[in-house]
Amino acid sequence: MQRPLILIVNDDGINAPGIRKLISIMNDFGEVVVVAPDGPQSGKSHAITIEDTIRCDKVKIDDGPQEEYSCSGTPVDCVKIALNKLLTRKPNLCVSGINHGSNSSINVIYSGTMSAAVEGSLEGIPSIGFSLLDYSHNADFSEGEEYVRKIIESVLEKGLPEGVCLNVNIPKTVEGREIKGIKVCRQAKANWEEEFDERQDPKGRRYYWLTGKFVNYDKGDDTDERALENQYISVVPVQYDVTAHHAISKINNLLS
């Protein structure tokens, strides 16, 4: 039988430890093709390249059996060019990550990792974005591996609802607080309280660094943030349809 074809993308760059770990896992499940940015593309959301050319070079980074391409574009560009130019058949699965840091709650709308997964689902491919709540370059991406494998196996076997992808966040293991399991959740209502740190360069010109703190306003027990606080892997079903269906009748009345 033909092995499943699996497309792997990310937003941290093709050399990032997170994607290298994900590749090693996915090689056990099927035929792997990697198309990932040639450098960090965090926070790119669903951006695509329209004012510049895109280069995509075949590379060999380790001894795995996978086929790999380093792409000058965004994470969504990587999915698009893979489907249109590089793959010989439609993938059975698209996986994105493993991201360095959280993509829970409001972070999902900024995330290049998750936008790549959303793009996969838009094309009718079961798609999953994985993130680990550890921003360190030396993060241990083997944390939660047994659960990552379980999720992958289930999605390959059973598929996903049409137009839905999964946002999977893995808590960092600390001493005495191991991962307890998986919880399917809703996205917490939270936000960033942002500040711009204003500075001056040696020529006296102003420049800014975006800073801020993450604030969770949601006290619900069924959110991704609550699951992660309690050392569960959070799984949030995400869709590309952003229509506020519940508001249609109200807006009709407003405009009538």
C-alpha positions as a printed Julia matrix, in Angstrom:
256×3 Matrix{Float64}:
   0.0    0.0    0.0
   1.09   3.58  -0.69
   2.2    5.34   2.49
   0.37   8.55   3.48
   1.91  11.71   2.06
   2.6   14.23   4.82
   3.46  17.91   4.25
   5.43  19.58   7.07
   5.73  23.36   7.43
   6.52  25.83  10.22
   7.2   29.51  10.9
  10.46  29.29  12.89
  12.52  28.26   9.87
  13.63  24.97   8.37
  16.58  24.63  10.77
  14.56  25.2   13.96
  14.73  22.37  16.53
  10.94  22.13  16.68
  10.47  21.22  13.03
  13.42  18.84  13.12
  11.71  16.96  15.98
   8.38  16.94  14.15
  10.07  15.55  11.04
  11.59  12.69  13.04
   8.14  11.8   14.39
   6.32  12.07  11.07
   8.82   9.87   9.24
   7.27   6.98  11.19
   3.83   7.71   9.74
   4.37   8.23   6.04
   6.22   9.78   3.14
   7.35  13.21   4.32
   7.9   16.36   2.28
   9.13  19.45   4.14
   8.58  22.94   2.74
   9.58  25.53   5.33
  10.83  29.12   5.44
  14.55  29.72   5.08
  14.49  31.84   8.26
  12.18  32.9   11.1
   8.69  34.01  10.02
   6.93  34.24  13.39
   3.91  36.54  13.6
   3.31  36.49   9.85
  -0.24  35.22  10.29
  -1.79  34.46   6.86
   0.53  36.74   4.89
   1.42  35.8    1.33
   4.11  37.14  -0.99
   2.73  39.18  -3.89
   5.29  41.98  -4.38
   8.39  39.81  -4.64
   9.6   36.53  -6.11
   9.67  33.3   -4.1
  12.64  30.98  -4.21
  12.37  27.35  -3.16
  15.58  25.31  -3.03
  15.89  21.59  -2.4
  18.12  20.97   0.63
  19.39  18.08   2.74
  19.77  18.9    6.43
  19.89  15.48   8.1
  19.89  11.8    7.2
  16.13  11.31   7.31
  14.27   9.89   4.31
  12.23  13.07   3.84
  12.38  15.43   0.87
  13.04  19.03   1.96
  12.73  22.51   0.44
  13.89  25.82   1.91
  11.5   28.6    0.88
  12.06  32.37   0.89
   8.35  33.01   1.46
   5.94  32.97   4.39
   4.5   29.84   6.04
   1.34  30.13   3.92
   3.5   30.59   0.8
   5.16  27.29   1.73
   1.83  25.45   1.73
   0.7   27.07  -1.51
   3.9   26.36  -3.44
   4.03  22.81  -2.08
   0.52  22.06  -3.34
   0.94  23.85  -6.66
   4.51  23.01  -7.68
   6.34  20.52  -5.51
   4.04  17.64  -4.58
   3.05  14.92  -7.01
  -0.22  14.18  -5.21
  -2.49  15.73  -2.61
  -1.17  15.24   0.94
  -3.08  13.04   3.37
  -2.01  15.37   6.19
  -0.44  18.79   6.74
   1.36  19.39  10.03
   2.87  22.69  11.15
   5.4   23.27  13.95
   6.49  22.35  16.45
   6.36  26.06  17.28
   8.71  27.6   19.85
   6.16  29.16  22.23
   2.42  29.29  22.76
  -0.2   29.69  20.06
  -3.14  29.43  22.46
  -5.98  31.93  22.75
  -5.59  35.19  20.77
  -2.12  34.13  19.57
  -3.78  31.93  16.95
  -4.63  34.95  14.76
  -1.01  36.17  14.66
   0.58  32.77  14.26
   2.34  31.74  11.06
   2.36  28.18  12.4
  -1.42  28.07  12.66
  -2.03  30.0    9.45
  -0.13  27.3    7.57
  -2.43  24.71   9.13
  -5.5   26.82   8.28
  -4.28  27.06   4.67
  -4.01  23.28   4.56
  -7.57  22.87   5.82
  -8.77  25.46   3.29
  -7.42  23.12   0.6
  -9.32  20.17   2.06
  -6.3   18.59   3.8
  -6.57  17.41   7.42
  -4.19  19.83   9.14
  -2.68  20.3   12.61
  -0.54  23.01  14.19
   1.66  22.01  17.12
   3.21  24.42  19.65
   5.27  23.95  22.81
   5.03  26.49  25.64
   8.78  27.02  25.76
  10.47  29.86  23.87
  13.99  28.58  24.51
  16.02  27.54  21.46
  17.1   24.55  23.56
  13.53  23.52  24.48
  12.89  19.79  24.91
  10.59  19.0   21.99
  10.27  15.39  23.07
   7.83  16.62  25.73
   4.38  15.35  24.92
   5.66  13.2   22.06
   3.43  10.24  22.94
   0.39  12.54  22.74
   1.55  14.1   19.47
   1.78  10.6   18.03
  -1.67   9.75  19.34
  -3.2   12.83  17.73
  -1.45  12.19  14.42
  -2.53   8.55  14.37
  -6.16   9.46  15.11
  -6.34  12.17  12.43
  -4.72   9.96   9.79
  -7.18   7.19  10.6
 -10.39   9.19  11.06
  -9.8   12.54   9.36
 -11.21  15.9   10.49
 -14.48  17.75   9.81
 -14.41  19.71   6.57
 -12.82  23.14   6.96
 -11.49  22.41  10.46
  -7.89  22.12  11.6
  -6.48  21.54  15.09
  -4.54  24.0   17.23
  -2.51  21.84  19.63
  -0.54  23.45  22.48
   1.76  21.44  24.72
   2.57  22.66  28.25
   6.16  22.76  29.4
   7.03  20.03  31.87
   8.47  21.3   35.13
   9.61  19.3   38.12
   6.63  17.65  39.8
   4.22  18.76  37.06
   4.05  16.21  34.28
   1.66  16.34  31.31
  -1.66  14.84  32.43
  -3.32  14.18  29.09
  -5.32  15.88  26.33
  -8.31  18.22  26.59
 -10.42  19.45  23.68
 -11.17  23.09  24.48
 -12.45  26.39  23.22
 -10.18  29.39  22.65
  -9.9   31.57  25.76
 -10.94  35.22  25.63
  -7.58  36.86  26.25
  -5.43  39.55  24.72
  -2.08  41.3   24.77
  -1.8   44.62  26.59
   0.78  46.08  24.23
   3.38  48.77  24.67
   5.96  50.17  22.3
   9.37  50.76  23.84
  10.66  53.94  22.2
  14.42  54.3   21.69
  16.88  56.29  19.62
  19.56  55.02  17.28
  23.06  56.61  17.19
  21.82  59.11  14.59
  19.04  60.3   16.88
  16.19  58.64  14.94
  13.4   57.09  16.91
  12.59  53.39  16.66
  10.26  51.07  18.56
  10.25  47.57  20.06
   6.86  45.95  20.54
   6.47  44.69  24.11
   3.57  43.9   26.41
   1.99  41.3   28.63
  -0.57  38.58  27.99
  -3.78  38.92  30.03
  -6.39  36.17  30.28
  -9.85  37.64  30.94
 -11.59  34.27  30.66
 -12.51  32.43  33.87
 -14.07  29.43  32.12
 -12.96  25.9   32.91
 -13.28  24.77  29.27
 -10.59  26.99  27.69
  -7.18  26.24  26.25
  -5.53  28.52  28.8
  -7.11  26.65  31.73
  -6.11  23.29  30.28
  -2.5   24.41  29.86
  -2.38  25.88  33.39
  -3.38  22.44  34.66
  -0.73  20.64  32.59
  -3.03  19.3   29.88
  -2.35  19.48  26.17
  -5.02  21.76  24.7
  -6.67  20.91  21.38
  -8.84  23.64  19.85
 -10.74  23.01  16.6
 -10.13  26.03  14.33
 -11.94  27.04  11.13
 -11.11  29.49   8.38
 -14.7   30.77   8.2
 -14.56  33.91  10.4
 -18.17  34.91   9.8
 -19.93  35.98  13.01
 -22.96  33.82  12.24
 -24.68  34.71  15.52
 -24.65  38.41  14.58
 -26.15  38.19  11.07
 -29.75  38.84  12.14
 -28.71  41.72  14.4
 -26.69  43.37  11.62
 -29.65  42.86   9.23
 -31.86  44.74  11.67
 -29.21  47.42  12.11
 -28.99  48.07   8.39
 -32.65  47.65   7.46
